[in-house]
Amino acid sequence: MVDILSLKESALVYLDRSGGLQKLAEDCRPFNGSHQIEAVYRFCVIVNPSDVMEVDPVLGERVLCDPLGSTALFQCVCFLAIKTLSLIKKIHTQSQVNVILKLTHLPPFPEYTLDLCSFPCGRGPMRPVTMEGLVIAMTRVTKYTQGARFLCVNDECPCSTGFHHIRVHAPGATESATVRSDFSCTSCSSPLREDVKFRVLGDKQLVELIHVKALDALSAHQQRSLRYQSVTLFLRDELCNSMRIGRLYRVLGIPAHVHQGSDITWSVEANGVQTWEPERKAVLKTQLQTLFPCCLSITTVKPLSCCHTSAEPREVCGSFWKLSKATEGFRWRFSAIAAHRFGLDVAPPGLYNTLKLSLLLSLVQNRADAKETTYNFDLLAVTTDTLVLDRLMTYSLSLACRGVRHQASGEMFASLARDEHGAGTANIHAGSALLATGGICMLGDLGCYKKERLDAIQSVLESCTVSVFVPGKKYGEDADQLLNFPVHCSFWALTDSTEASRRCRRADCAVLGTAEMGPVPVQLADAFGLVLQCRHVGGEQALLAQTLHMLQQAVQPGKLLYPSCWEFSTQDYKELVGHARSLKAEISAGAEKIIHGYYMASRRVRTQSHGVKMSVASVKLLISLAEAHCKLCLRTQVLEEDAVIAILLCENSVTLKHGASALVIPPDAIFPCDVGNVDYYQSRDETLDELHQNILRFIYSYAPGADSYITEE
């Protein structure tokens, strides 16, 4: 049997070396300032298992394998320190000291890692483990009993007074395990009654965590015949509200079997929470070594215990590196080729190039750790062929860091249900938009939604917030509450312009340049940052090309239909998007001036001619598009050509919604030339150079003070 006194001495040595005793003294000071006597005094002790192992391996093993036993050791040591140093004079018994051990980390061994895909989870010892997952539901913060004082009903018993019978919460214990009416006195076996005025309450919150692969069932990825089971986490006190719906977290917790009547539920008591982002798979190192020996520094692989907390350069496939080198000196060439060869499994090259480029920009600008909605932009495609565009968006969704395809019959934002673990409060389940946090939420054809749902989408797009009404009477609260959850994802949607809308009719469809939005109201179209009109530029010839493409794909699947000197696979685009997303772009002075000048000129012209107010959100969209185009071209500085692409996309979008302005540009300004032309890319470069000059003339003519940074020549 291990010498308990030796373990206590080791615990005291560790607290002294790590500064735990000094922190204990600081935590005791607030209690001395109050005249109220508490039944339980709660202290958090930070424990580093590696340092404990250096002091005493036996104590370290106890900390890692026996949480309750190690907590009792530190409780005894803390009580003796408090009494010896007279830190709190109101503490009389060791039971009044409630110690919570906060582990800094766990050893990187499989025994201390819990994979949420493994089954069953309830087997094995109940020792601390780490797990990673996605938050799909959580309750509101409620109260639980941290500790309670019980007195013996026998007045002659010494336990009828004082603090001899103190019960505190233990991991996995329910409320009835801490407070109930059938406890007996250890001295005389008489019943115990609770002294209610000494009950100490704390905060409690329940969270459901699931493996991130469960999102495959809601995305465009190939589905598997697997079932993912969520795990219930108990967050207590300082950990409450430390997690958000739709976010990824690494949790250090203690598994426990929670008894509820005849049922036993496996759950986890959270001990520590931190945000987490999964590792990205690196491409083969030898490929880059062969192509670019000077780029070896970017192929360094981090340890498994690390996660990407910042946008560090990742590898990109050799094909796109070659393309980047070959297109140096051509301002518009790289992104044009990348968009032209994108999605060839769905549409032939040359069709929907503007949409393909916009989808790539949206994928590049989205971030899994997005904390600001300025990094995302919402896309609405107006078309006469919803089937092909739906397939193209679905294909693009598979490249997103997180992509959720919303089903019209499912919940889009959030839903309420009663908690199943006895709390009786409302359990808020995430919908498609919250599950897509930091990624893409594909809405599909807006013609499938009712007016109420379209109004809800418009409200979320405008406010970037989901509001959930919680009726207090139904969920055991005194008053109703309205909870708000931020939405950090981009929305992709499409609409059929030929569909006759019975729910709304455009009053301004006769304005020059506007497009018929089908069932989408004008206000909802305004809420989308970017609106594109996707049509067959070549008429019947383009329609025939799409038909032949679909027939060839059905008859000869996997065959290379469009051979070219530039061939890119889906994996190549995944690596391109992943690498471009990790870049940090800085806007140059020239790009900033042209974006600011266009915004000022456009606001002045459209306010006077159409009565349309250009909001500040337009500037954010312009900057976001310019940064995305810069990163897609594998650069870190936003140049004027990036700003020009952003302005052309935005101007086309505003024109489709409100009509043309003094800046007259063609409907397909980004890809204005015939794809079949031999000198296609050269002609496109010349056209974009001319459009660049038109934008500068527009700014010079209408933007206030533009003559200070733009010359007439």
C-alpha positions in Angstrom: 0.0 0.0 0.0 1.3 3.4 -1.0 2.2 5.6 2.0 -0.5 8.3 2.0 1.7 10.6 4.1 4.4 10.5 1.5 1.9 11.4 -1.3 0.7 14.3 0.7 4.2 15.5 1.2 4.8 15.3 -2.5 1.7 17.2 -3.2 2.8 19.9 -0.8 6.2 20.1 -2.5 4.6 20.4 -5.9 2.2 23.2 -4.8 5.2 25.0 -3.3 7.3 24.7 -6.5 4.5 25.5 -8.9 3.2 28.6 -7.1 0.1 26.8 -6.0 0.4 27.8 -2.4 0.7 31.5 -3.3 -2.4 31.2 -5.6 -4.2 29.4 -2.7 -3.4 32.3 -0.4 -4.7 34.8 -3.0 -7.9 32.8 -3.5 -8.6 32.9 0.2 -8.5 36.7 0.5 -12.0 37.3 -0.8 -13.5 34.9 1.7 -12.0 36.8 4.6 -13.7 40.0 3.5 -17.1 38.5 3.9 -18.8 37.9 7.3 -20.9 35.1 6.0 -19.9 31.6 6.8 -20.0 29.2 3.9 -20.5 25.4 4.1 -18.1 24.8 1.2 -15.2 26.9 -0.1 -14.2 26.1 -3.7 -10.6 26.3 -4.9 -9.2 25.5 -8.4 -5.7 24.0 -8.3 -3.8 24.0 -11.6 -1.9 20.7 -12.0 0.7 20.0 -14.6 1.1 16.2 -14.9 4.6 16.4 -16.3 5.8 18.5 -13.3 4.0 16.2 -10.9 5.8 13.2 -12.4 9.2 14.9 -11.8 8.3 15.4 -8.1 6.8 12.0 -7.5 5.9 9.4 -10.2 3.5 7.7 -7.9 1.6 10.9 -7.3 1.7 11.6 -11.0 0.2 8.2 -11.8 -2.5 8.8 -9.2 -3.4 12.2 -10.8 -3.7 10.6 -14.3 -5.5 7.4 -13.3 -7.5 8.2 -10.1 -9.1 11.6 -10.3 -11.2 11.2 -7.1 -8.3 9.8 -5.1 -5.8 12.6 -6.2 -8.4 15.2 -5.5 -8.8 13.9 -1.9 -5.0 14.2 -1.5 -4.8 17.8 -2.6 -7.9 18.6 -0.6 -6.1 17.4 2.6 -3.0 19.4 1.7 -4.9 22.6 1.0 -6.9 22.3 4.2 -3.7 21.9 6.3 -2.2 24.8 4.5 -5.2 27.0 5.2 -5.3 26.1 8.9 -1.5 26.3 9.3 -1.2 29.7 7.6 -4.5 30.9 9.1 -5.7 31.9 5.6 -9.5 31.4 6.4 -10.5 31.2 10.0 -14.1 30.3 9.2 -13.0 26.8 7.9 -13.4 24.1 10.6 -13.3 20.8 8.8 -11.6 19.3 5.8 -15.0 18.6 4.2 -15.5 22.4 3.8 -12.6 22.6 1.3 -13.8 21.7 -2.2 -10.8 21.3 -4.4 -11.0 21.1 -8.2 -7.9 19.9 -10.0 -7.5 21.6 -13.4 -5.1 19.6 -15.6 -3.0 21.5 -18.0 -2.7 18.6 -20.5 -2.5 14.8 -20.7 0.2 12.5 -22.1 0.0 12.1 -25.9 -0.8 8.4 -25.6 -3.8 6.5 -27.0 -4.9 5.6 -23.5 -5.6 9.2 -22.7 -7.3 10.0 -26.0 -11.0 9.4 -26.7 -12.1 9.1 -30.3 -15.8 10.0 -30.6 -16.1 7.5 -33.5 -15.2 4.6 -31.2 -17.8 2.4 -29.8 -18.7 1.7 -27.1 -17.3 4.7 -25.2 -18.3 3.5 -21.8 -15.7 0.8 -21.5 -12.3 1.3 -19.9 -11.3 3.1 -16.7 -12.9 6.4 -15.8 -9.7 8.5 -16.0 -9.1 11.9 -17.7 -9.1 11.8 -21.5 -9.0 14.4 -24.3 -11.4 14.5 -27.2 -12.1 16.7 -30.1 -15.5 17.4 -31.7 -18.1 19.8 -32.9 -20.7 21.4 -30.7 -24.2 20.6 -32.1 -26.4 21.5 -29.1 -26.3 23.2 -25.7 -28.6 24.2 -22.9 -28.9 27.5 -21.1 -27.0 28.0 -17.9 -28.8 26.5 -14.9 -27.9 26.0 -11.2 -26.6 23.0 -9.4 -25.6 22.3 -5.8 -21.8 22.6 -5.2 -22.1 21.6 -1.6 -24.6 21.4 1.3 -24.4 21.1 5.1 -26.3 18.4 6.9 -27.1 18.2 10.6 -28.1 15.2 12.7 -31.6 15.3 14.1 -30.4 13.9 17.4 -29.7 16.9 19.6 -27.4 14.9 21.8 -25.2 13.9 18.9 -22.1 16.1 18.3 -23.0 16.2 14.6 -26.1 18.1 15.4 -24.0 21.3 15.1 -20.9 22.3 13.3 -19.7 21.1 9.8 -19.3 17.4 10.3 -21.5 16.3 7.4 -20.7 18.2 4.2 -21.6 16.8 0.8 -20.0 18.2 -2.3 -20.5 17.5 -6.0 -18.4 14.8 -7.6 -17.9 14.2 -11.3 -20.8 12.2 -12.7 -23.0 12.7 -9.7 -26.6 13.9 -10.1 -28.3 16.5 -7.9 -29.9 13.7 -5.9 -26.5 12.3 -5.0 -25.6 15.6 -3.4 -28.9 16.6 -1.8 -31.6 14.2 -0.6 -33.5 13.3 2.6 -32.3 9.7 3.3 -28.8 10.3 4.6 -27.8 8.9 8.0 -25.4 10.2 10.6 -22.1 8.4 10.7 -21.9 8.7 14.5 -25.4 7.7 15.7 -27.1 6.5 12.5 -29.9 9.0 13.0 -31.4 10.8 10.0 -29.7 13.9 8.7 -31.5 17.1 7.7 -30.1 19.7 5.4 -29.4 23.2 6.7 -30.8 25.0 3.6 -29.3 28.4 4.4 -25.8 26.9 3.9 -26.4 25.4 0.5 -23.8 26.6 -2.1 -25.0 26.8 -5.7 -23.0 26.9 -8.9 -23.6 27.3 -12.7 -24.1 24.3 -14.9 -24.4 23.9 -18.7 -24.9 20.8 -20.9 -23.2 20.6 -24.3 -23.5 17.9 -27.0 -20.2 17.1 -28.8 -20.0 15.0 -31.9 -17.2 13.9 -34.2 -16.6 16.4 -37.0 -16.9 13.7 -39.6 -20.7 13.6 -38.8 -21.0 16.7 -41.0 -20.3 14.5 -44.0 -24.0 13.4 -43.8 -25.0 17.1 -44.4 -22.4 18.0 -47.0 -21.5 17.1 -50.5 -19.0 14.5 -49.5 -19.6 10.8 -50.2 -21.8 9.5 -47.4 -20.9 6.3 -45.5 -23.1 3.8 -43.7 -22.0 5.0 -40.3 -23.9 6.4 -37.3 -22.3 9.1 -35.1 -23.3 9.3 -31.5 -23.0 12.6 -29.6 -21.4 12.8 -26.2 -22.9 15.0 -23.4 -20.5 17.3 -21.7 -21.1 18.9 -18.3 -19.6 22.4 -18.1 -19.6 23.8 -14.6 -18.9 27.2 -13.0 -16.0 29.0 -14.8 -16.4 26.7 -17.9 -20.0 27.8 -18.6 -20.4 29.7 -21.8 -16.9 28.8 -22.9 -18.2 26.9 -25.9 -20.3 28.0 -28.9 -22.6 26.1 -31.2 -21.0 25.1 -34.5 -17.4 25.5 -33.2 -14.7 22.9 -32.9 -13.1 22.2 -29.5 -10.6 20.0 -27.7 -12.0 19.0 -24.4 -10.1 17.5 -21.4 -12.6 15.7 -19.3 -13.4 12.9 -16.9 -15.8 10.2 -18.1 -18.6 9.3 -15.7 -21.6 7.0 -15.5 -24.6 9.2 -14.6 -27.4 7.2 -12.8 -30.9 8.4 -13.5 -33.3 6.0 -11.9 -32.9 2.6 -13.7 -31.0 4.2 -16.6 -27.2 4.8 -16.8 -25.9 7.5 -19.1 -22.3 7.8 -20.1 -21.2 11.5 -20.1 -18.1 13.6 -19.5 -17.3 16.2 -16.9 -15.3 18.9 -18.6 -12.1 19.8 -16.9 -10.7 22.1 -19.6 -11.8 23.5 -23.0 -9.8 25.1 -25.8 -10.6 25.8 -29.4 -9.4 23.3 -32.0 -8.8 23.1 -35.7 -8.1 19.7 -37.3 -4.8 19.1 -39.0 -4.7 19.5 -42.8 -3.0 16.7 -44.7 0.1 17.8 -46.4 0.9 16.9 -50.0 3.9 14.7 -50.9 7.0 16.5 -49.9 9.0 15.0 -52.7 6.9 16.7 -55.3 7.8 20.2 -54.1 11.4 19.2 -53.5 11.7 18.2 -57.2 10.0 21.4 -58.5 11.1 24.0 -56.0 14.1 23.0 -53.9 14.1 26.5 -52.3 10.6 25.9 -50.9 11.6 23.2 -48.4 10.9 25.4 -45.5 7.2 25.3 -46.1 7.0 21.5 -45.9 7.8 21.3 -42.2 5.3 19.1 -40.5 4.1 20.0 -37.1 3.8 17.5 -34.2 0.4 15.7 -33.9 -0.3 17.6 -30.7 -0.3 20.9 -32.4 -3.1 22.5 -34.4 -3.2 25.3 -36.9 -4.1 28.4 -34.9 -3.0 30.9 -37.5 -2.9 31.0 -41.3 0.5 29.5 -42.0 1.6 28.6 -45.5 0.6 25.1 -46.6 1.7 23.2 -49.6 0.0 23.6 -53.0 0.2 21.1 -55.8 3.0 21.4 -58.4 0.6 22.0 -61.3 -0.6 25.3 -59.9 2.9 26.3 -58.9 3.9 25.7 -62.6 0.9 27.8 -63.7 1.9 30.6 -61.3 5.4 30.6 -62.8 4.1 30.5 -66.4 1.6 33.4 -65.9 4.0 35.8 -64.3 3.7 39.1 -66.0 0.1 38.5 -67.0 -2.1 40.3 -64.5 -5.4 38.4 -65.2 -4.2 35.1 -66.4 -3.8 32.8 -63.4 -7.3 33.1 -62.0 -8.8 32.9 -65.5 -7.2 29.5 -66.2 -8.1 28.2 -62.7 -11.7 29.2 -63.2 -11.8 28.0 -66.8 -10.6 24.4 -65.9 -12.7 24.3 -62.7 -15.6 21.9 -62.3 -15.1 20.1 -65.6 -17.0 17.1 -64.2 -20.1 19.2 -64.1 -19.9 21.7 -66.9 -17.6 22.0 -70.0 -14.9 24.7 -70.0 -16.2 28.2 -70.9 -19.7 27.8 -69.4 -20.4 29.7 -66.1 -16.8 30.9 -65.8 -17.9 33.9 -63.8 -19.8 31.7 -61.4 -16.8 29.3 -61.1 -14.5 32.2 -60.3 -16.9 33.5 -57.7 -17.2 30.1 -56.1 -13.4 29.8 -55.9 -13.2 33.3 -54.3 -15.8 32.4 -51.8 -14.0 29.1 -50.9 -10.7 31.0 -50.6 -12.1 33.7 -48.4 -13.8 31.4 -46.0 -12.0 30.5 -42.8 -12.7 27.6 -40.4 -11.7 29.9 -37.5 -13.7 32.9 -38.9 -14.5 35.3 -36.1 -15.6 38.2 -38.4 -18.3 38.0 -41.0 -16.2 40.4 -43.2 -14.3 37.3 -44.4 -17.5 35.8 -45.8 -19.7 36.8 -48.7 -23.1 35.5 -49.7 -23.8 34.4 -53.3 -27.0 34.3 -55.2 -27.0 32.8 -58.8 -29.9 33.7 -61.1 -30.2 31.1 -63.9 -32.5 29.3 -66.2 -30.8 25.9 -65.6 -31.0 25.2 -61.9 -29.9 21.6 -62.2 -26.5 22.3 -63.6 -25.8 25.1 -61.2 -27.0 23.0 -58.3 -24.5 20.4 -59.3 -21.7 22.9 -59.7 -22.3 24.4 -56.3 -22.5 20.9 -54.8 -19.2 20.0 -56.4 -17.6 23.3 -55.1 -19.0 22.6 -51.6 -16.8 19.5 -51.4 -13.7 21.8 -51.5 -14.8 23.9 -48.5 -13.2 23.6 -45.1 -16.7 23.0 -43.8 -19.7 22.7 -46.1 -23.3 22.0 -45.2 -26.0 21.4 -47.8 -29.3 22.4 -46.3 -32.3 20.3 -46.9 -35.6 22.2 -47.4 -37.3 20.0 -44.9 -34.6 20.4 -42.2 -34.0 23.1 -39.6 -32.0 26.0 -41.1 -31.0 28.0 -38.0 -31.9 26.5 -34.6 -34.5 24.4 -32.8 -35.6 23.8 -29.2 -36.1 20.6 -27.3 -36.4 19.7 -23.6 -33.2 18.6 -21.9 -33.1 14.8 -21.4 -30.7 14.9 -18.4 -33.0 16.1 -15.8 -32.2 19.8 -15.9 -35.7 20.6 -17.4 -34.3 23.6 -19.4 -34.3 24.2 -23.1 -31.8 22.4 -25.2 -30.8 24.4 -28.3 -29.9 22.3 -31.3 -27.9 23.8 -34.2 -29.4 24.1 -37.7 -27.5 24.1 -41.0 -26.3 27.7 -40.8 -24.8 27.2 -37.3 -23.3 23.9 -38.2 -21.6 25.6 -41.2 -19.7 28.1 -38.9 -16.5 29.1 -40.7 -17.6 27.5 -43.9 -20.4 27.4 -46.5 -24.1 26.8 -46.1 -25.7 25.9 -49.4 -29.4 26.7 -49.5 -30.1 25.4 -53.0 -33.1 26.6 -55.0 -34.9 29.4 -53.1 -38.0 28.6 -55.0 -38.5 25.6 -52.7 -38.9 27.8 -49.6 -42.0 29.4 -48.3 -42.3 33.1 -47.7 -41.8 32.8 -44.0 -38.5 31.0 -44.5 -37.4 33.5 -47.1 -38.1 36.3 -44.7 -36.1 34.5 -42.0 -33.2 34.1 -44.5 -33.3 37.8 -45.3 -33.2 38.7 -41.6 -30.2 36.5 -40.9 -28.3 37.8 -44.0 -28.9 41.4 -42.9 -28.1 41.0 -39.2 -25.7 38.0 -39.3 -27.6 36.8 -36.2 -30.0 34.0 -35.4 -32.7 34.8 -32.8 -34.2 31.9 -30.8 -37.3 32.5 -28.6 -37.4 30.4 -25.5 -40.9 30.3 -23.8 -40.2 30.4 -20.1 -43.4 28.6 -19.0 -42.6 25.6 -21.2 -39.0 25.2 -20.0 -39.3 26.0 -16.3 -38.3 29.7 -16.4 -39.9 32.7 -14.8 -39.9 34.8 -18.0 -39.6 34.3 -21.8 -36.2 34.9 -23.3 -34.8 35.8 -26.7 -31.3 34.3 -27.3 -29.1 35.6 -30.2 -26.4 33.5 -31.9 -23.9 35.0 -34.4 -23.8 33.4 -37.8 -20.3 33.1 -39.3 -20.8 31.4 -42.6 -21.3 32.2 -46.3 -24.6 31.3 -48.0 -24.9 30.0 -51.5 -28.2 30.0 -53.2 -29.7 29.9 -56.7 -33.1 30.9 -58.2 -34.9 30.1 -61.5 -35.4 33.4 -63.3 -38.1 31.8 -65.6 -40.3 30.7 -62.7 -43.4 32.7 -62.4 -43.6 34.1 -58.9 -46.9 34.3 -57.2 -45.5 35.6 -54.0 -43.8 38.7 -55.3 -43.7 40.8 -58.4 -40.9 43.1 -59.3 -41.9 46.7 -59.8 -38.6 47.8 -61.3 -38.1 45.0 -63.9 -38.2 47.5 -66.7 -35.1 49.4 -65.4 -32.2 49.0 -67.8 -29.9 46.2 -66.8 -32.0 44.6 -64.1 -32.7 40.8 -64.1 -35.8 38.9 -63.3 -35.2 37.2 -59.9 -38.1 34.7 -60.1 -39.5 33.9 -56.6 -36.9 36.0 -54.8 -38.1 39.4 -53.5 -35.9 42.4 -54.3 -35.2 42.9 -50.6 -33.9 39.4 -50.3 -31.7 39.8 -53.3 -30.3 43.0 -51.8 -29.3 41.0 -48.7 -27.0 38.8 -50.7 -23.7 40.4 -51.2 -23.1 39.1 -54.7 -25.8 38.4 -57.3 -24.8 36.7 -60.6 -26.8 36.1 -63.7 -25.7 32.8 -65.2 -26.9 32.3 -68.7 -25.7 30.6 -71.9 -23.7 33.2 -73.7 -23.5 31.1 -76.8 -27.2 30.4 -77.0 -28.1 27.1 -78.6 -24.4 26.2 -79.1 -23.7 26.5 -75.4 -26.8 24.5 -74.6 -25.7 21.8 -77.0 -22.2 21.7 -75.4 -23.7 21.2 -72.0 -25.9 18.4 -73.4 -23.0 16.6 -75.1 -21.0 17.0 -71.9 -23.7 15.3 -69.8 -24.1 12.5 -72.3 -20.4 11.8 -72.5 -20.1 11.8 -68.8 -22.9 9.2 -68.6 -21.5 7.0 -71.3 -17.8 7.3 -70.6 -17.4 8.2 -66.9 -13.9 9.2 -65.9 -12.6 9.9 -69.4 -10.7 13.0 -70.1 -13.0 15.0 -72.3 -11.1 18.3 -72.6 -7.4 17.7 -73.0 -5.2 20.7 -72.3 -1.7 21.7 -71.4 -3.1 22.6 -68.0 -4.8 19.7 -66.2 -6.0 20.0 -62.6 -7.7 17.3 -60.5 -10.2 17.8 -57.7 -7.4 17.2 -55.3 -5.3 19.9 -56.9 -8.1 22.4 -56.4 -8.4 21.3 -52.7 -4.8 22.0 -52.2 -5.0 25.3 -54.0 -8.0 26.4 -52.0 -6.4 25.2 -48.7 -3.1 27.0 -49.4 -4.7 30.2 -50.6 -7.0 30.3 -47.6 -4.1 30.2 -45.3 -2.4 33.2 -46.8 -2.7 36.7 -45.2 -3.2 39.4 -47.7 -2.4 43.1 -47.2 -4.0 45.7 -49.4 -1.8 48.1 -51.3 -2.2 51.8 -51.5 -3.2 51.7 -55.2 -5.9 49.0 -54.6 -7.2 50.9 -51.6 -7.6 54.1 -53.5 -9.4 52.5 -56.4 -11.8 50.7 -54.1 -12.5 53.9 -52.1 -12.9 55.9 -55.3 -15.3 53.5 -56.9 -17.4 53.4 -53.7 -17.6 57.2 -53.4 -18.4 57.6 -57.1 -21.0 54.8 -57.2 -22.7 56.1 -54.1 -23.0 59.5 -55.6 -24.2 58.4 -59.0 -26.7 55.8 -57.8 -28.2 58.0 -55.0 -28.9 60.7 -57.6 -30.2 58.5 -60.4 -31.8 55.5 -58.7 -32.2 56.6 -55.1 -30.1 53.6 -54.0 -27.9 54.0 -51.0 -24.6 52.2 -51.1 -24.0 50.9 -47.6 -20.7 50.4 -45.8 -21.2 46.7 -46.4 -20.4 47.3 -50.1 -16.9 48.4 -49.1 -16.4 45.3 -47.0 -17.6 43.2 -49.9 -15.2 44.9 -52.3 -12.2 44.4 -50.0 -13.2 40.8 -49.3 -13.4 40.0 -53.0 -10.1 41.8 -53.8 -8.4 39.9 -51.0 -9.8 36.6 -52.2 -8.6 37.2 -55.8 -5.2 38.1 -54.5 -4.9 34.9 -52.4 -6.3 32.8 -55.2 -3.5 34.1 -57.4 -1.1 32.9 -54.6 -0.1 36.5 -53.7 0.0 38.3 -50.3 -0.5 41.8 -51.5 -3.7 43.1 -53.0 -3.0 45.0 -56.2 -5.1 47.1 -58.5 -6.0 44.2 -60.8 -7.5 42.4 -57.7 -9.6 45.6 -57.0 -10.7 45.7 -60.7 -12.0 42.2 -60.5 -13.9 43.0 -57.3 -15.4 46.2 -58.8 -16.6 44.4 -61.9 -18.3 41.7 -59.9 -19.9 44.2 -57.5 -21.0 46.5 -60.3 -22.6 43.7 -62.2 -24.4 42.6 -59.0 -25.8 46.0 -58.3 -26.8 46.5 -61.9 -28.8 43.2 -61.8 -30.6 44.5 -58.7 -31.1 48.2 -59.4 -30.1 48.9 -63.0 -27.2 50.3 -64.9 -25.2 53.4 -63.9 -22.8 55.8 -65.6 -20.2 53.0 -65.4 -21.4 50.9 -68.3 -19.8 47.5 -68.4 -20.8 44.4 -70.3 -22.9 41.7 -68.6 -20.0 39.2 -68.7 -17.3 41.7 -67.9 -15.0 39.1 -66.2 -15.0 36.7 -69.1 -16.1 38.9 -72.1 -14.5 37.0 -75.0 -15.4 34.0 -77.0 -13.9 30.9 -75.4 -13.3 29.2 -78.8 -11.0 32.0 -79.9 -7.3 30.9 -80.2 -6.2 34.2 -78.6 -8.8 34.0 -75.9 -6.7 34.9 -72.9 -4.8 37.6 -74.8 -8.1 39.2 -75.9 -9.5 38.9 -72.4 -6.4 40.7 -70.9 -6.8 43.6 -73.4 -10.5 43.9 -72.6 -9.9 43.9 -68.8 -7.2 46.6 -69.3 -9.7 48.7 -71.1 -12.3 48.2 -68.4 -9.7 49.1 -65.9 -9.3 52.5 -67.7 -13.1 52.9 -67.8 -13.2 52.4 -64.0 -10.5 55.0 -63.5 -12.4 57.5 -65.7 -15.6 56.8 -63.8 -13.8 57.5 -60.5 -12.2 60.7 -61.9 -15.5 62.0 -63.1 -17.8 61.3 -60.1 -15.7 60.6 -56.9 -15.2 63.7 -54.7 -11.5 64.6 -54.6 -10.5 61.9 -57.1 -8.2 64.3 -59.0 -5.8 64.2 -56.1 -4.8 60.6 -56.7 -6.0 59.9 -60.4 -4.6 61.9 -63.3 -6.7 62.7 -66.3 -4.4 61.0 -68.7 
